Amino acid sequence: MSKWILVGLGVIVIGIVIAGMAGRARETTRVDRMVEMLIDRSSDLDANAVDFGSFSELPPPVSRYFKHVLADDQKIIRIARMHQSGMLRTSMKTDVWSSYAAHQVVVPPATGFVWSAKVAMPLGIYVGVLDSYSAGVGAGRVSILSAFAVASEAGDPGLNSGALHRYLAEAVWYPTALLPQSGVVWSSIDNRSATATLTDSGITVSLEFRFNDADEVVAIYSLGRFGRFDGEYKKVPWEGHFRHYQMRGGMRVPTYGEVGWYEDETLNLVWKGNLIDVQYQLGY
């Protein structure tokens, strides 16, 4: 009898392995299709060059920033492919941080991104996290071992807005997306800060960008970004920091970033990321 029990357990294990492989293949195909759709949406969009002469009407810190991180007459970023690693936690209420490795594809002419990460869990297990924004729709998906989906959501107005906020904040990693010709409207605050406003698919978000003496973006702030708290989307003050700028693909971008939410006037970080590598495909 024990022989047949072992045989049965072996069959079950093999079945689980096969199901896991099939599930990972499906998730990989899902990511590939999402990226292809983003790229297809940008194929007919104009990709002009950067023109320093057009910056005269921008707030002074914004003009200085562009001249510091970009090159005059360079082409607009069509696709950015990034690899990141870092730490995150699922809530401000937990002290447990988990390491992750992520691959992100951003298509600025289509105002969208796909972020696919593996988040380490105990016992050598990992959770796949897929976040995206495309055609005005934000989406999130969580799967065990990047194979078995355990949560999925898309299209909630709060999620859509929050995802567009993220796209705008992370544009320091694909800086031509912050140009006026990319749809961003800048308004002055003072000599070291300005507000960026972006509208896409009927969604409008704004962020305060803060600059240092080296003309780098070192922080972003929103008085109210949508996030999911206690099962519902709420607007909560949100802030991020960037540092360690380096040349990548002919542009200066930060290689470290962190973001968090405010609670009782205290900033609680929930994400820390290092830019491991970035490859840019520029416009024609």
N, C-alpha and C positions, 0 to 999 in steps of 0.2 A: 504493500500500500504506500509506503514512504517513497518508493521509486516514482509512482504515478503523481504523488503530491509534488515532488521535485520537478517532474516534467511539466506539470500544470503551472507551477510558479515560474519556470523558465519561459513558458509560452506567454504568460502575463507580462513578464519583464520585456520580452521581445516586442510584444504588442505596444507597451508603453514607449519603448525606444522608437519604434516605427511611427507611432502617433506624434511623438515629439519632433521627429525629423520632418514629418509632413507639416506640422504646425509651424515650425520655424521657416520652412520653405514658403508657406502661405504668407507669413508676416513679412518676409523679405520681399516677396512679390508685391505686397501691399505698399511697402515703402517705395519700391522702384516705380510703381505706377503713379504714386502721389508726386514724386519728383518729376516724372515725365509730363504729367498734367501741368505742373507749374511752368516747366520750360516751354511747353507748347503754348501756354497763355502769353508768353513774352516774345514769341517768335516774330510777331508783326509790329513790335513796338520800336520806336526810334531810339537809337543809342548814340546820343550826341557826345561830344568831347567836353571836358572841363574847361571853362573859360574864366580865368582870374579877373578879366576885365568886367565881368558881370556881377562882381561881388560888392560894388560900390554902395548899393542900397541895402546891404545886409547889416545887421547889428555888428559893431566893430569886433567883439570877441568871436563871432561866427566867421567873419571874413578872415581873421587871423588864423583861426583853427583850420579852415580849408586850405589856406596857403601853406600851412605847416605840415599837414598830413597828406596832401595831394600834390600832383605835378600839373602845371599848366598844360593844357591841350591833351592830357591823357584821356583815354577812352573810359566810358562809364562801365561799371561792373555789371555784367550780365548774369553771371553765376558765381557764387562763393561756396566753396566746399571746405568745411572746417572739421577738425578733430579736437575734442576737448577732454579734459579729465578734471575731477574735482570731488567735492563733497556736497551732499544735500540732506535735508531733513524734510519730512512730509508735513510737519506742523510746527508752529511756534511753541506748542505745548509739550513737545518732546525734546529731550536732550540727546537723543540718539541720532548720530550722523552716519550716513552710508556713502561709500565711495562709488563713483560712476565713471564710465567712459562713454563718450557720445560722438556721433557723427551728425553734422548738420549741413543741410543744403539750403541756401537762400537764393532766391531769384528776385532781385530788386525790381526789375521792370514789371514783374507780375505782382509785386508787393506780397510776397509769401515765403514761407519756410517750412521745412520738415526736419524735426529734431528727433533722432532715434538714439536711445541710451540703454546701456546695461547697468543696472544698479545692483551692487553686491548685497547679498543677504547672508544670514548665518547658514552654516552647514554646506557652504560652497554653492548655494543656490543663488540665482540672480533673477531680477525682475526686469522685463523689457518695458520701457516707457517710450511712447510715441506721441509727440506733440506737433501740431501743425497749424498753419493758417493759410488759407487759399480761397480766393474769390469771396472774401468777406466772411468766411466760415472758420472758426476755431474748433479744434478737435483734440481729444486726448484719449489714449488707449493704454491700458496696462495689461501685461501678460506674464505669466510664469514661464521662465526660461525662454522668453520670446517665442512661445509656442501656444500656450493655452490662455486665451483672453479671460480676464477676470473683471474688467471694468472698461467701459467705453462711453464716450459722450461727444456730441458734436452739435453745433448750431445754437446753443443757448446764447442769448444776447450778451450776457455777462461774460461768457467764455470768449465770444467773438471780440469784444472790446478789449479784454485782458490780453488776448493773443496779439492784437494789433499794437497795444502798448508795448508788449515785449519786442515785437519787430522793430519799433521805433527806437527803443532803448539800446538794442543790440546793434543798431546801425553803425556804431563806432567801429565794428569789425568789418563793415562793408560801406565805408564812409561816403561814397558817391550817392548812396540812397538818401543822404541828408541834404543834398543840394536842392535848391528851389525847382530846378528842372525835373527833379524826381517827385515833385508834389508836396514838398515840405514848405510850410509858411513859417518864417521866423519873425518874432517880435522881440524888441529890446526890453531888458530888465535893468541891467547896469553894465559896467565895463567888464565884469567877469561872469555874466550869466545872461541867458536868453531863453525864450520859450519857443519850442518847435511844435507845430500843429500839423497833423496828417489826417486826411480824409480818404477812406477807401470803402467802396461798396456801401455808402451811406453811413459809415461809422467814422466818427471823429474823435481823435485822442490828442492830448497835449502833454508835453513833458518839459520841465525846466532842465536845461543843460547848464552845468557849471564848469568853468574853465580855470586852469591854473596859470601861473606866470609863464609857463612854457607853451601856452596856447593849446593845451591838450584838454579834452573832456575828462574830468576826473570824477564827476558825479552826475546823476540824473535824479529827478524827484517829481513825484506826482502827489497832489493832495488827495487824490482818490482813484486808485486803479481797482478794477473788479478782480476779486479773488474768491475762492470757495471756502467759506468758513461755516462750520456746523451745518453742513448740508445745503447751504444756499449761497448765492453770489451777492457779495457786498462790496461797496467801495471803501477801501482802506488806504491810508497814506502809504506810499511805497517809495523806496530809495535804493539806488545802486551806486557802486564805486568802481572805478577803473584805474589801473596803473601799469607800470612797466611797459611803456610804449617801445616798439621795435619796428624796423622796416620789414614789411612782408609784401611781396609782389609790387614793389615800388611805392608803397603807401605806409604811413605810420599808423599802427593800430595797437591797442593795449593787449598785453598777453595775460592779464589777470582781471577778473571781474567778480563782483559779489553783489547780491541783492537781498532785500529783506522788507518786512512789513513793520509798520509802527503800531505799537500797543501801549496806551498810557504814556505817550510821548517818548517811548523807548524803541529804538530800532532793533528788531530781532532778525538777524540774518538767517536765511533758509537755503541759500545756494551760493557756492563758491566754485569758480571755474578757471582753469588754465587753458590758454590757447596753445595746443600742441603743434598744430600745423594748419595752414590755410592756403588754398589754391584758388586763384581768380581766373575766370574767363571773361575777358573784356569784350565790349561791343565792337562791331565791325567798323 
